[in-house]
Each structure stands twice: as structure tokens, then as C-alpha cells.
Amino acid sequence: MDRRSFLKNAGLAGATAGAATLAAPALASGKRELKMVTTWPKNFPGLGTGAQRIADRITAASEGQLTVKLFAAGELVPAFESFDAVSNGTADMYHAADYYWLGKHKAFGFFTAVPMGMTAAELEAWMHFGGGQELWDELAGQFNVKSFLAGNTGLQAGGWFNKEINSLEDLKGLKMRMPGLGGEVLRRLGASAVALPGSEIFPALQSGAIDATEWVGAWNDMAFGFYKVAKYYYTKGFHEPGAGLSFGMNKGVWESFTPGQQELIRSACMAENNYMFAEYNHNNGAALETLLTKHNVQVRDFSDDVFDAIGRKAEEVVAEVAETDDISKRIYESYVKSRKETSAWSSLAERNYLTARDRILG
């Protein structure tokens, strides 16, 4: 409402009281409404609901000082335009997987997942204690974005195929939905890899536009109904051993917040990162059981020769990113160093324990 019109219509005395009652608190409170865009379908389990939880946490923890309104993929901008929308200020923040932005800079892949890369626990270690967050700040800052980890799906499945993959020959000519550097690995092995947003995968698989797809794991894959159009479900997803999801905020918006508000947002992202990882671990087992017993899905594993060839090609593809520029080289070297350090313990401790537990308990 225009203040002069208000004074004219209500009278000077009443207007003065009204202005003190209505206008001053809104101005003094500094309340802000923020737009979050995502690359996920609305309310999609885990990914879409995780983005909504972040929005709700920020709104609730700030006691309404910061109100975050979420726009799912396509509601404000198309899924793959989320990064640009935040970078240029059309939106304030996004929830996505940063390997979607490889067209902006190839090093973004390290902050989601790279082939034969880190598990969820190893990624957390690098980000918080191995210099990963600082390098991410430097890279994303070039695009006017401030980023945090805000979810993890854990080790993903190898994908859904309409035929068995028994040899490297079976990969040649295969059309598969796989974004990121994993897609480049497939291309070098003779397959054709395409990047599709989640909402477009099922119709592409159903129509034969693609022959195979990866998505996440049993819980999300069952929700998308891939078992209806693909028979073989492969384990051991080389491409995303611990996929970190990202919260990206327009840097100018981030810097406009108070230190307390920044800490609130940082904590909301960390909370969702832990919550989502637990959620996937809880739901994947039950969903897998349903796929096996109710939908007669056939689970397969890549043979050693196929997986070894994938691994060798993955090492080549990831190492090439380091040749892009100085920051890519530093990110790669930091990532590899941290992976070696953390895997030395996880291999000795966790892998040996899990192997022994499975042997005893089944």
C-alpha cells in the first residue's frame, strides 16, 4: 500500500497509528521470502521431499524470518536451468546434483560423484576435513553460487537394462541414460549416453528411445516403475558410489544474511544430508524385496572383465578433468588424496567387518 494514499484515506491520526502498527514491524523484522528451484519432480520420494524438508527447516528454524517457497522442476524454470536461475538471481537457491553442471565446468562432478569415486562417508570426510568445501566454494563462486552438501543417496544401482550385459560387446551401441562423467565412461566403451531429467526417463525407456537407465536405487527406481519396462536390474553402480546432492544459493543472497542466518542454513543442509542418507538406507532394502518377490525383477552383477574395463576407463576419464585448468587440477589432486586416506581405513575396518558379518549371519 502507498503510504501517502493511506494517510489521505484514513486520516492523519489514524494513519499514524496504523503505520506504527502495520508497517513498522514488517520493515523492522527483515522478513524475506526466498525461491528454491529443484531438478526433481514435485514431492518425489527422497529427492523432491528432501528439498522440501530443507525449505521447511529454514522457514521453521528462522521462525518465519526466512520463508522458503519451493518450485519443483518445470514450475519456475526447467530442471536443468536451475543453476543459471540461481546464478543470475531469478531464483535464490536450488537443490540438485552438481554433476548436472558439467557443461559449466567439468570439475562440478567431484561434488556429486565421479566414476569409481568416493562413498558417502568418504565424500563427507573430504568435504569437511580434506579441503573439499573450500575448493567447492572457489569453483561455485566463479558462477556466483555458494554451495553445501544437502543429501546423499548412498551407493547407487548399476541400472535397468532391457538385455543382459555379459561382455563389453553388449555395451556397444547401447543407449543409456547416465549423466556426468559416468556417461563419458560409457561413451568410450562404445555406448551412447544421454542426460535426461527424472520425469523424462520412463517414457524414453518405454518408447525405446533408450535401452537402459540408471537412476538411484531400489526405492526411487521402484517409484518410477522401471521394472515395468526393463527386466534386468544391475548392482554395483560404478558411476555414483555415494552421490552427494547440493544446495546452491545465489552468492549475493548468501552474503546478505547475518552470520546467524548463514549458520541456520548451513545446519539445515547438514541435517538433510544425514537424514536423507538414513532414509535411503532404510527404504532401499524393503523396496528391493518388493521388486524381487512381487515384480519378479532379475538382479544381475557386472562380470569382473566388464567392471574392470569400466574401472580402467573411469580412471582415465576422471584424470583428464585435472587437465582442464588449475582449479580442476587442485580439486582432482585433493579428491584422490582424500579418497586414498579414507579408503585405507574403510577397507581395513568396514569391508572386513561386513564380509565377516555376512558370512556368519547371512
Salt bridges, closest charged atoms under 4 A:
GLU75 OE2 - LYS42 NZ 3.86
ASP84 OD1 - LYS104 NZ 2.63
GLU124 OE1 - HIS128 NE2 3.57
ASP137 OD1 - LYS146 NZ 2.92
GLU138 OE2 - ARG330 NH2 2.61
GLU164 OE1 - ARG300 NE 2.78
GLU169 OE2 - LYS172 NZ 2.93
GLU184 OE1 - ARG187 NH1 3.24
GLU184 OE2 - ARG188 NE 2.88
GLU214 OE2 - ARG177 NH1 2.40
GLU214 OE1 - HIS239 NE2 3.03
GLU263 OE1 - ARG266 NH1 2.71
GLU272 OE2 - ARG53 NH2 2.74
GLU272 OE1 - ARG57 NH1 2.68
GLU279 OE1 - ARG53 NH2 2.85
ASP301 OD2 - LYS236 NZ 3.53
GLU316 OE2 - ARG188 NH1 2.94
GLU316 OE1 - LYS313 NZ 3.83
GLU320 OE1 - ARG188 NH2 2.65
ASP325 OD2 - HIS105 NE2 2.75
ASP326 OD2 - ARG330 NE 2.85
GLU333 OE2 - LYS329 NZ 2.65
GLU341 OE2 - LYS337 NZ 2.79
